[in-house]
């Protein structure tokens, strides 16, 4: 096996929630190494801390995984020496475990049916319970990740039942929480999705085979075709000639994470039948109807607020302009260690276009707001550039509660909207006004019922049983 090497890496900052992870799997008549690398670059936005790839060369699984972006990790003699017709890949942002080389994925283990590897997007609610159970069986863990728990469970099941489908099905029935998974078990490749559909996963047809990925944009860039989403609770096995489906678990309702459309996914992806760009533009239109303001110009916070701002401008009739220039070449500054460094990071990343701003009543539109630190700095920038008024509009309803399913929002004191009115939030960030899309407006823009969405961070009602939290459709706390 190839031994991972640690590479130092900084974090990136922002008001919006931090991404989950991105996963991809391929089975082909051709070498998959370069297509997996390209696919991971397409979904790099889902995780920028670490990258990994695992490929079965016909005898065993070889892998490269370490801290860094795709183009920084998948280079050099170790990567060049890899080759095979099946493989999986992963880009990571840590929500459980630590940000270190040891926790990078894919995780590879040896089982009684050969090598096995896993790539995972999401968080398990019952991870601690499962870890203790496995430790009682004699397992020793090398990481603190949920993903290692899943692959150890799979290895355990494979010792009792060598059929990977049955083993994966048994594992899934013991998992509680959010997960989209790609597996290699011996020379076979699988994808699986949690029964609530919290995390996205889809199937694509490529020139020489089939693929599974977090987002459909992967198949567009690889000049393939999006086939369909993996259904909630479904296991899919891909081969060069097609795929087979096996239902593992069922649930009467889904709980698709609304943040996939609001922020996480690429605008050109299709998630559960809805194009992300179209949803974001509708959110902007809804926002304009619900939170109107008299102003001269609408500007986006680039790049995430662009579709929201365009929808707001179209619905309101206020002129749309680019008002903030983003520096795409500045070093990564994700979650820097103190406030002064975070604010310096904003200044390096964004600069106002004065001709758009000066003497104008400005509506600045973003997709979401968590802490408010970045928007406070942006409001200051716009006022310094000569804006007469600055009105903040947010395409997502106020975030007030933690996420337990893979978004890095764990405590209630993290949220600027928790326990505050819109006027109080406006005062904190220095804006003339603040307005958010309503929960109903979000549902209407997505054309999904409340029963089929996870909006726990907006409503504090969770789709699975989280101790101390209220479950959906439940009248009292657990």
LUMFISE-297588 format. One record per residue (C-alpha): residue in three letters; chain; x, y, z. Coordinates in nm, 4 decimals, m for minus. Each point is the difference from the previous one (the first is absolute). Layout:
% residues N
 type mol     east    north       up
  Ala   A        X        Y        Z
...
This chain:
% residues 478
 type mol     east    north       up
  Unk   A   0.0000   0.0000   0.0000
  Unk   A   0.1073   0.3608  m0.0500
  Unk   A   0.0711   0.1772   0.3270
  Unk   A  m0.1748   0.3404   0.0304
  Unk   A   0.2150   0.3083   0.0576
  Unk   A  m0.1040   0.3040   0.2032
  Unk   A  m0.0089   0.3378  m0.1717
  Unk   A  m0.0693   0.3196   0.1974
  Unk   A  m0.3122   0.1871  m0.0954
  Unk   A  m0.1914   0.3079   0.1091
  Unk   A  m0.3675   0.0518   0.0420
  Unk   A  m0.2470   0.2170  m0.1897
  Unk   A  m0.2404   0.2504   0.1464
  Unk   A  m0.3518   0.1041  m0.0624
  Unk   A  m0.3427   0.0671   0.1467
  Unk   A  m0.1533  m0.2957  m0.1783
  Unk   A   0.0080  m0.3548   0.1405
  Unk   A   0.3012  m0.2103  m0.0805
  Unk   A  m0.0360  m0.2705  m0.2619
  Unk   A  m0.0425  m0.3687   0.0585
  Unk   A   0.2113  m0.2299  m0.2176
  Unk   A  m0.0147  m0.1150  m0.3603
  Unk   A   0.0163  m0.3580  m0.1262
  Unk   A   0.0321  m0.1746  m0.3340
  Unk   A   0.0215  m0.3607  m0.1234
  Unk   A   0.0656  m0.1434  m0.3464
  Unk   A  m0.0053  m0.3333  m0.1792
  Unk   A   0.1290   0.0066  m0.3554
  Unk   A   0.1581  m0.1855  m0.2881
  Unk   A   0.2820   0.2570   0.0164
  Unk   A   0.2373   0.1245   0.2695
  Unk   A  m0.2051   0.2146   0.2406
  Unk   A   0.2859   0.1876   0.1693
  Unk   A  m0.0183   0.3191  m0.2045
  Unk   A  m0.3796   0.0150  m0.0163
  Unk   A  m0.0265  m0.0374   0.3790
  Unk   A   0.2506   0.2825   0.0405
  Unk   A  m0.2015   0.2188  m0.2368
  Unk   A  m0.3233  m0.0907   0.1800
  Unk   A   0.1491   0.0956   0.3362
  Unk   A   0.1033   0.3372  m0.1411
  Unk   A  m0.3621   0.0542  m0.1079
  Unk   A  m0.1200  m0.0542   0.3597
  Unk   A   0.3006   0.1650   0.1687
  Unk   A  m0.2378   0.2600   0.1475
  Unk   A  m0.1428  m0.2709   0.2284
  Unk   A   0.3287  m0.0506   0.1836
  Unk   A   0.3310   0.1830  m0.0173
  Unk   A   0.1967  m0.1429   0.2905
  Unk   A   0.0964  m0.3407  m0.1361
  Unk   A  m0.0136  m0.2161  m0.3116
  Unk   A   0.0251  m0.3722  m0.0592
  Unk   A  m0.0343  m0.2641  m0.2687
  Unk   A  m0.0073  m0.3805   0.0197
  Unk   A   0.0284  m0.2268  m0.3055
  Unk   A  m0.0115  m0.3778  m0.0314
  Unk   A   0.2850  m0.1067  m0.2278
  Unk   A  m0.1294  m0.3546  m0.0461
  Unk   A   0.1809  m0.1374   0.3031
  Unk   A  m0.0534   0.2456   0.2830
  Unk   A  m0.1110   0.3542   0.0745
  Unk   A   0.2663   0.2702  m0.0260
  Unk   A  m0.0701   0.3470   0.1336
  Unk   A   0.1331   0.3528   0.0357
  Unk   A  m0.1566   0.2284   0.2610
  Unk   A   0.1299   0.3049   0.1809
  Unk   A  m0.0728   0.3588   0.0941
  Unk   A  m0.0414   0.2428  m0.2899
  Unk   A  m0.2026   0.0796  m0.3088
  Unk   A  m0.0453  m0.2520  m0.2815
  Unk   A   0.2702   0.1486  m0.2231
  Unk   A   0.2414   0.0095   0.2953
  Unk   A  m0.0542  m0.3610   0.1107
  Unk   A  m0.0610  m0.2008  m0.3172
  Unk   A   0.3407   0.0585  m0.1582
  Unk   A   0.3433  m0.1565   0.0128
  Unk   A   0.1387  m0.3517  m0.0314
  Unk   A  m0.2424  m0.1662   0.2463
  Unk   A  m0.3049   0.1227  m0.1885
  Unk   A   0.1604  m0.0592  m0.3398
  Unk   A   0.0707  m0.3636   0.0922
  Unk   A  m0.3658  m0.0726   0.0725
  Unk   A  m0.2249  m0.1631  m0.2561
  Unk   A  m0.3200  m0.2013  m0.0224
  Unk   A  m0.3543  m0.0102  m0.1334
  Unk   A  m0.1849   0.0557   0.3275
  Unk   A   0.0537   0.2573   0.2695
  Unk   A  m0.1431   0.2528   0.2441
  Unk   A   0.1007   0.3510   0.1019
  Unk   A  m0.0680   0.2460   0.2804
  Unk   A   0.0427   0.3674   0.0849
  Unk   A  m0.0362   0.0884   0.3666
  Unk   A  m0.1024   0.2752   0.2345
  Unk   A   0.0135  m0.1354   0.3539
  Unk   A  m0.3213   0.0053   0.2046
  Unk   A   0.0954  m0.2983   0.2156
  Unk   A   0.3495  m0.1170   0.0770
  Unk   A   0.2872   0.2391  m0.0418
  Unk   A   0.1574   0.1920  m0.2831
  Unk   A   0.3058  m0.2202  m0.0504
  Unk   A   0.1461  m0.2458  m0.2510
  Unk   A  m0.1049  m0.3032   0.2038
  Unk   A  m0.3686   0.0875  m0.0385
  Unk   A   0.0174   0.0408  m0.3782
  Unk   A  m0.2075  m0.2267  m0.2217
  Unk   A  m0.0516  m0.2424  m0.1672
  Unk   A   0.0619  m0.2327   0.2947
  Unk   A   0.1325  m0.3392  m0.1102
  Unk   A  m0.0163  m0.3243   0.2023
  Unk   A   0.0566  m0.3701  m0.0656
  Unk   A  m0.2967  m0.2372   0.0302
  Unk   A  m0.0631  m0.3697  m0.0583
  Unk   A  m0.1161   0.0809  m0.3559
  Unk   A   0.2974   0.2219  m0.0832
  Unk   A   0.0790   0.3663   0.0430
  Unk   A  m0.2870   0.2403   0.0681
  Unk   A  m0.0101   0.3781  m0.0171
  Unk   A  m0.2529   0.2673   0.0968
  Unk   A  m0.0697   0.3651  m0.0766
  Unk   A  m0.2654   0.1680   0.2171
  Unk   A  m0.1931   0.3268  m0.0018
  Unk   A  m0.2041   0.0793   0.3122
  Unk   A  m0.0088  m0.0565   0.3763
  Unk   A  m0.1532  m0.2778   0.2100
  Unk   A  m0.2074   0.0885   0.3049
  Unk   A   0.0691  m0.3382   0.1641
  Unk   A   0.3747  m0.0088  m0.0723
  Unk   A   0.1106  m0.0173   0.3661
  Unk   A  m0.2312  m0.2930   0.0704
  Unk   A   0.1198  m0.1890  m0.3067
  Unk   A   0.3662   0.0658   0.0796
  Unk   A  m0.0414  m0.1369   0.3539
  Unk   A  m0.1736  m0.3106  m0.1347
  Unk   A   0.2824  m0.0672  m0.2463
  Unk   A   0.2654   0.0593   0.2659
  Unk   A  m0.1737  m0.2596   0.2143
  Unk   A   0.0404  m0.2413  m0.2925
  Unk   A   0.3742   0.0714   0.0053
  Unk   A   0.0352   0.2629  m0.2705
  Unk   A   0.2713   0.2655   0.0453
  Unk   A  m0.0569   0.3292  m0.1816
  Unk   A   0.2633   0.2072  m0.1783
  Unk   A  m0.2176   0.3117  m0.0496
  Unk   A  m0.2865   0.1846   0.1678
  Unk   A  m0.2148   0.0030  m0.3135
  Unk   A  m0.3465  m0.1432  m0.0559
  Unk   A   0.1324  m0.1434  m0.3255
  Unk   A   0.2359  m0.2412   0.1749
  Unk   A  m0.2911  m0.1247   0.2112
  Unk   A  m0.1931  m0.0842  m0.3179
  Unk   A   0.2867  m0.1843  m0.1700
  Unk   A   0.0755  m0.1963   0.3196
  Unk   A  m0.3666  m0.0979   0.0219
  Unk   A   0.0117  m0.1110  m0.3621
  Unk   A   0.3140  m0.2069   0.0612
  Unk   A  m0.1710  m0.1653   0.2957
  Unk   A  m0.3077  m0.0845  m0.2063
  Unk   A   0.2133  m0.1398  m0.2833
  Unk   A   0.1542  m0.2550   0.2376
  Unk   A  m0.3493  m0.1402   0.0555
  Unk   A  m0.1418   0.0533  m0.3470
  Unk   A   0.2282   0.0317  m0.3022
  Unk   A  m0.2764   0.1570  m0.2131
  Unk   A   0.0825   0.3762  m0.0068
  Unk   A  m0.3611   0.0987  m0.0743
  Unk   A  m0.1312  m0.1805   0.3076
  Unk   A   0.2868   0.1351   0.2090
  Unk   A  m0.0579   0.3619  m0.1103
  Unk   A  m0.3752  m0.0385   0.0572
  Unk   A   0.0594  m0.1223   0.3567
  Unk   A   0.2406   0.2866   0.0682
  Unk   A  m0.2455   0.2589  m0.1314
  Unk   A  m0.2757  m0.1302   0.2260
  Unk   A   0.2204   0.0759   0.2992
  Unk   A   0.0978   0.3543  m0.1015
  Unk   A  m0.1914   0.3033   0.1268
  Unk   A   0.0674   0.3332  m0.1641
  Unk   A   0.1187   0.1345  m0.3320
  Unk   A   0.2133  m0.1908  m0.2449
  Unk   A   0.0778  m0.0321  m0.3657
  Unk   A   0.2549  m0.2764  m0.0517
  Unk   A   0.2199  m0.1453  m0.2697
  Unk   A   0.1635  m0.3383   0.0575
  Unk   A   0.2404  m0.2335  m0.1691
  Unk   A  m0.0250  m0.3570   0.1278
  Unk   A   0.2486  m0.2181  m0.1809
  Unk   A  m0.0489   0.0766  m0.3677
  Unk   A  m0.3553   0.1345   0.0397
  Unk   A  m0.1154   0.3632   0.0340
  Unk   A  m0.3067   0.1238   0.1881
  Unk   A  m0.1793   0.3152   0.1038
  Unk   A  m0.2553   0.0364   0.2797
  Unk   A  m0.2203   0.2796   0.1331
  Unk   A  m0.1639   0.0459   0.3389
  Unk   A  m0.3738  m0.0810   0.0200
  Unk   A  m0.0958   0.3658   0.0470
  Unk   A   0.2056   0.1195  m0.2967
  Unk   A   0.1753   0.2601   0.2156
  Unk   A   0.3166  m0.0098  m0.2089
  Unk   A  m0.0136   0.0069  m0.3809
  Unk   A   0.1292  m0.2754  m0.2266
  Unk   A  m0.0610  m0.0663  m0.3691
  Unk   A   0.0823  m0.2368  m0.2860
  Unk   A   0.1554   0.0898  m0.3341
  Unk   A   0.0906  m0.1758  m0.3236
  Unk   A   0.3454   0.0762  m0.1404
  Unk   A   0.1575  m0.0900  m0.3325
  Unk   A   0.1647  m0.3160   0.1341
  Unk   A  m0.2092  m0.0856   0.3041
  Unk   A  m0.2088   0.1264   0.2885
  Unk   A   0.0577   0.2328   0.2923
  Unk   A  m0.1530   0.1040   0.3316
  Unk   A   0.0627   0.3498   0.1354
  Unk   A  m0.1209   0.2586   0.2490
  Unk   A  m0.1125   0.2340  m0.2785
  Unk   A  m0.1190  m0.0375  m0.3580
  Unk   A   0.2363   0.2715  m0.1281
  Unk   A   0.2718  m0.2673   0.0116
  Unk   A  m0.1617  m0.1836  m0.2918
  Unk   A  m0.0368   0.3203  m0.2049
  Unk   A   0.3695   0.0834   0.0324
  Unk   A   0.0964  m0.3585  m0.0900
  Unk   A  m0.2260   0.0223  m0.3079
  Unk   A  m0.2284  m0.2653   0.1377
  Unk   A  m0.3702  m0.0133   0.0807
  Unk   A  m0.1814   0.0393   0.3292
  Unk   A  m0.2190  m0.3092   0.0426
  Unk   A  m0.1807   0.0554   0.3307
  Unk   A   0.0408   0.0599   0.3708
  Unk   A   0.0752  m0.2908   0.2284
  Unk   A  m0.3274  m0.0483   0.1880
  Unk   A  m0.0090   0.0411   0.3779
  Unk   A   0.0886  m0.3341   0.1599
  Unk   A   0.1293  m0.1443  m0.3286
  Unk   A   0.3194  m0.1955  m0.0719
  Unk   A   0.1292   0.0261  m0.3579
  Unk   A   0.2729  m0.2170  m0.1515
  Unk   A   0.1654   0.1381  m0.3132
  Unk   A   0.1838  m0.1930  m0.2721
  Unk   A   0.1425   0.1108  m0.3360
  Unk   A  m0.3251  m0.1040  m0.1685
  Unk   A  m0.2626   0.1242   0.2459
  Unk   A  m0.1249  m0.0007   0.3554
  Unk   A  m0.2222  m0.2059   0.2270
  Unk   A  m0.2217   0.1270   0.2789
  Unk   A  m0.0733  m0.1515   0.3418
  Unk   A  m0.2279   0.1614   0.2581
  Unk   A   0.1491  m0.0219   0.3487
  Unk   A  m0.2283   0.2149   0.2149
  Unk   A  m0.3145   0.2063  m0.0443
  Unk   A  m0.1581   0.2966   0.1753
  Unk   A  m0.3428   0.1591  m0.0518
  Unk   A   0.1544   0.3449  m0.0547
  Unk   A   0.3268   0.1393  m0.1290
  Unk   A   0.2001   0.2733   0.1718
  Unk   A   0.2024   0.1553  m0.2797
  Unk   A   0.2424   0.2584   0.1393
  Unk   A  m0.1250   0.3388  m0.1151
  Unk   A   0.3588   0.1363   0.0158
  Unk   A   0.0945  m0.2018  m0.3075
  Unk   A  m0.2149   0.2359  m0.2085
  Unk   A   0.0577   0.3093   0.2121
  Unk   A   0.3784  m0.0155   0.0123
  Unk   A   0.1992  m0.3244  m0.0260
  Unk   A  m0.0577  m0.1339  m0.3501
  Unk   A   0.1274   0.1488  m0.3239
  Unk   A  m0.2640   0.2116  m0.1785
  Unk   A   0.0261  m0.2262  m0.3063
  Unk   A  m0.0809  m0.3171   0.1955
  Unk   A  m0.3394  m0.1683   0.0208
  Unk   A  m0.0858  m0.1243   0.3495
  Unk   A  m0.3044  m0.2265   0.0371
  Unk   A  m0.1593   0.1309  m0.3163
  Unk   A   0.0573   0.3712   0.0626
  Unk   A   0.2664   0.2103  m0.1704
  Unk   A   0.1934   0.1893   0.2655
  Unk   A   0.0297   0.3236  m0.1999
  Unk   A  m0.3734   0.0101  m0.0690
  Unk   A  m0.0811  m0.0518   0.3694
  Unk   A   0.2376   0.2778   0.1082
  Unk   A  m0.1460   0.2435  m0.2505
  Unk   A  m0.3508  m0.0846   0.1240
  Unk   A   0.1190   0.0589   0.3571
  Unk   A   0.1126   0.3473  m0.1056
  Unk   A  m0.3347   0.0707  m0.1612
  Unk   A  m0.1812  m0.1201   0.3117
  Unk   A   0.2295   0.2132   0.2144
  Unk   A  m0.0847   0.3103  m0.2044
  Unk   A  m0.3721  m0.0592   0.0525
  Unk   A   0.0357  m0.0703   0.3709
  Unk   A   0.2681   0.2578   0.0867
  Unk   A  m0.0327   0.2956  m0.2412
  Unk   A   0.2016   0.3196   0.0386
  Unk   A   0.0324   0.3276  m0.1897
  Unk   A   0.3505  m0.0019  m0.1488
  Unk   A   0.2088   0.0868  m0.3041
  Unk   A   0.2055  m0.3110  m0.0612
  Unk   A   0.0117  m0.3710   0.0910
  Unk   A   0.3418  m0.1610   0.0376
  Unk   A   0.0974  m0.3580   0.0903
  Unk   A   0.2556  m0.1253   0.2458
  Unk   A   0.2118  m0.1996  m0.2458
  Unk   A  m0.0277  m0.2723  m0.0894
  Unk   A  m0.2629  m0.1636   0.2164
  Unk   A  m0.2527   0.2837  m0.0023
  Unk   A  m0.0032   0.0609  m0.3738
  Unk   A  m0.3091  m0.1995  m0.1010
  Unk   A  m0.1938   0.1289   0.3035
  Unk   A   0.0897   0.3582  m0.0917
  Unk   A  m0.1002  m0.0481  m0.3622
  Unk   A  m0.3390  m0.1357   0.1064
  Unk   A  m0.0441   0.2870   0.2462
  Unk   A   0.0795   0.2563  m0.2702
  Unk   A  m0.2322  m0.1597  m0.2546
  Unk   A  m0.2923  m0.0127   0.2422
  Unk   A   0.0531   0.3427   0.1545
  Unk   A   0.0878   0.1878  m0.3183
  Unk   A   0.3102   0.1447   0.1683
  Unk   A   0.3100   0.0056  m0.2198
  Unk   A   0.2452  m0.2910   0.0470
  Unk   A   0.3717   0.0824   0.0021
  Unk   A   0.3247  m0.1607   0.1084
  Unk   A   0.1099   0.1992   0.3036
  Unk   A   0.2665  m0.2192   0.1615
  Unk   A   0.3069  m0.1335  m0.1770
  Unk   A   0.1264  m0.3360   0.1253
  Unk   A   0.3723  m0.0780   0.0022
  Unk   A   0.0182  m0.3655  m0.1009
  Unk   A   0.3754  m0.0233   0.0450
  Unk   A   0.0352   0.0940   0.3649
  Unk   A   0.1090  m0.2771   0.2360
  Unk   A  m0.2623  m0.2040   0.1757
  Unk   A  m0.1095   0.1537   0.3301
  Unk   A  m0.2887  m0.2276   0.1169
  Unk   A  m0.0718   0.0448   0.3791
  Unk   A   0.3108   0.1940   0.0918
  Unk   A   0.0991   0.0001   0.3695
  Unk   A  m0.1097   0.3481   0.1045
  Unk   A  m0.2439   0.2701  m0.1060
  Unk   A   0.2624   0.2464  m0.1290
  Unk   A   0.1418  m0.2630  m0.2346
  Unk   A  m0.3489  m0.0957  m0.1198
  Unk   A  m0.0810   0.3617  m0.0816
  Unk   A   0.3335   0.0403  m0.1770
  Unk   A  m0.0928  m0.3091  m0.2017
  Unk   A  m0.3257   0.1651  m0.1131
  Unk   A   0.1908   0.3108  m0.1124
  Unk   A   0.2380  m0.2114  m0.2043
  Unk   A  m0.2810  m0.2006  m0.1613
  Unk   A  m0.2517   0.2770  m0.0781
  Unk   A   0.0234   0.3597  m0.1159
  Unk   A  m0.2892   0.2344  m0.0900
  Unk   A  m0.0507   0.1359  m0.3520
  Unk   A  m0.0460   0.3664   0.0882
  Unk   A  m0.1844   0.1062  m0.3151
  Unk   A  m0.2754  m0.2481   0.0900
  Unk   A  m0.0147   0.1071   0.3648
  Unk   A   0.0625   0.3710   0.0406
  Unk   A  m0.3081   0.2058   0.0974
  Unk   A  m0.2260  m0.3037  m0.0472
  Unk   A  m0.2533  m0.1743   0.2211
  Unk   A   0.1427  m0.3502  m0.0247
  Unk   A  m0.1677  m0.3375   0.0516
  Unk   A   0.2734  m0.2573   0.0649
  Unk   A  m0.1262  m0.3588  m0.0392
  Unk   A   0.1572  m0.3183   0.1342
  Unk   A  m0.1189  m0.3594   0.0172
  Unk   A   0.0277  m0.0452   0.3791
  Unk   A   0.1446   0.1499   0.3161
  Unk   A   0.1291  m0.1865   0.3052
  Unk   A   0.2242   0.2125   0.2233
  Unk   A  m0.0274   0.3324  m0.1817
  Unk   A   0.3734   0.0758   0.0141
  Unk   A   0.0517   0.0142  m0.3763
  Unk   A  m0.3142   0.2020  m0.0723
  Unk   A   0.0893   0.2531   0.2677
  Unk   A   0.3302   0.0591  m0.1779
  Unk   A  m0.1718   0.0194  m0.3399
  Unk   A  m0.2471   0.2596   0.1278
  Unk   A   0.2928   0.2067   0.1298
  Unk   A   0.1696  m0.0276  m0.3409
  Unk   A  m0.3100   0.1172  m0.1834
  Unk   A  m0.0467   0.2996   0.2287
  Unk   A   0.3675   0.0914  m0.0392
  Unk   A  m0.0468  m0.0219  m0.3788
  Unk   A  m0.2742   0.2641   0.0204
  Unk   A  m0.3270  m0.1939   0.0312
  Unk   A  m0.2837   0.2200   0.1357
  Unk   A  m0.1877  m0.2994   0.1406
  Unk   A   0.0835  m0.3694   0.0315
  Unk   A  m0.2845  m0.2506   0.0210
  Unk   A   0.0886  m0.3675   0.0523
  Unk   A  m0.2226  m0.2713  m0.1432
  Unk   A   0.0535  m0.3718   0.0617
  Unk   A  m0.1389  m0.2794  m0.2192
  Unk   A  m0.0171  m0.2501   0.2867
  Unk   A  m0.2209   0.0340   0.3099
  Unk   A   0.1771   0.0798   0.3314
  Unk   A   0.2242  m0.2794   0.1302
  Unk   A  m0.0761  m0.0544   0.3679
  Unk   A   0.0884  m0.3617   0.0884
  Unk   A   0.2942  m0.2422  m0.0296
  Unk   A   0.0460  m0.2576  m0.2751
  Unk   A   0.0811  m0.3593   0.0946
  Unk   A   0.0160  m0.1322  m0.3559
  Unk   A   0.3275   0.1260  m0.1429
  Unk   A  m0.0114   0.3803  m0.0061
  Unk   A   0.2545   0.1713   0.2226
  Unk   A  m0.2548   0.1803   0.2193
  Unk   A   0.0024  m0.1698   0.3374
  Unk   A  m0.0959   0.2555   0.2707
  Unk   A  m0.2821   0.2501   0.0322
  Unk   A   0.2244   0.2902   0.1039
  Unk   A   0.1536  m0.0237  m0.3500
  Unk   A  m0.3048   0.1599  m0.1684
  Unk   A  m0.0582   0.3733  m0.0307
  Unk   A  m0.3757  m0.0580  m0.0558
  Unk   A  m0.0584  m0.2046   0.3153
  Unk   A  m0.2239   0.2023   0.2334
  Unk   A   0.0315   0.3237  m0.1993
  Unk   A  m0.2414   0.2027  m0.2099
  Unk   A   0.0824   0.1142  m0.3525
  Unk   A   0.0545   0.3534   0.1321
  Unk   A   0.2442  m0.1257   0.2635
  Unk   A   0.1926  m0.1960  m0.2638
  Unk   A   0.0118   0.3086  m0.2241
  Unk   A   0.1441   0.2025   0.2871
  Unk   A   0.2650  m0.2640   0.0711
  Unk   A   0.1271  m0.0082  m0.3585
  Unk   A  m0.0429   0.3734  m0.0589
  Unk   A  m0.2674  m0.0258  m0.2715
  Unk   A  m0.3022   0.2248  m0.0497
  Unk   A  m0.2203  m0.3080  m0.0151
  Unk   A   0.0182  m0.3789  m0.0154
  Unk   A  m0.2538  m0.2353  m0.1551
  Unk   A  m0.0157  m0.3768  m0.0463
  Unk   A  m0.2073  m0.2346  m0.2120
  Unk   A  m0.2669  m0.1689   0.2141
  Unk   A  m0.0178  m0.3735   0.0633
  Unk   A  m0.3174  m0.0123  m0.2104
  Unk   A   0.1785   0.1926  m0.2750
  Unk   A   0.2817  m0.2544   0.0062
  Unk   A  m0.2437  m0.2911  m0.0261
  Unk   A  m0.1871   0.1659  m0.2853
  Unk   A   0.3222   0.0748  m0.1903
  Unk   A   0.1056  m0.3634   0.0318
  Unk   A  m0.3514  m0.1310  m0.0711
  Unk   A   0.0469  m0.2551   0.2783
  Unk   A  m0.2151  m0.0574   0.3049
  Unk   A   0.1266   0.0575   0.3515
  Unk   A  m0.0294  m0.3763   0.0562
  Unk   A   0.2609  m0.0693  m0.2673
  Unk   A   0.2611   0.2617   0.0963
  Unk   A   0.2536   0.0204   0.2794
  Unk   A  m0.0261   0.3557   0.1330
  Unk   A   0.1147  m0.0822   0.3520
  Unk   A   0.2449   0.2907   0.0152
  Unk   A  m0.2923   0.2340  m0.0772
  Unk   A  m0.2744  m0.1602   0.2101
  Unk   A   0.1891  m0.1952   0.2714
  Unk   A  m0.2021  m0.3102  m0.0957
  Unk   A   0.2149  m0.2939  m0.1119
  Unk   A  m0.0801  m0.2864  m0.2387
  Unk   A   0.1690  m0.2624   0.2214
  Unk   A   0.0095  m0.0553   0.3734
  Unk   A   0.2630   0.2361   0.1456
  Unk   A   0.0153  m0.0101   0.3824
  Unk   A  m0.1149   0.3290   0.1492
  Unk   A  m0.1480   0.1268  m0.3269
  Unk   A  m0.3522  m0.0007  m0.1372
  Unk   A  m0.0743  m0.2489  m0.2767
  Unk   A  m0.2169   0.0896  m0.2980
  Unk   A  m0.3738  m0.0485   0.0583
  Unk   A   0.0669  m0.0362   0.3767
  Unk   A  m0.1742   0.2114   0.2613
  Unk   A   0.2406  m0.0480   0.2925
  Unk   A   0.3754  m0.0295   0.0433
  Unk   A   0.1606  m0.3431   0.0123
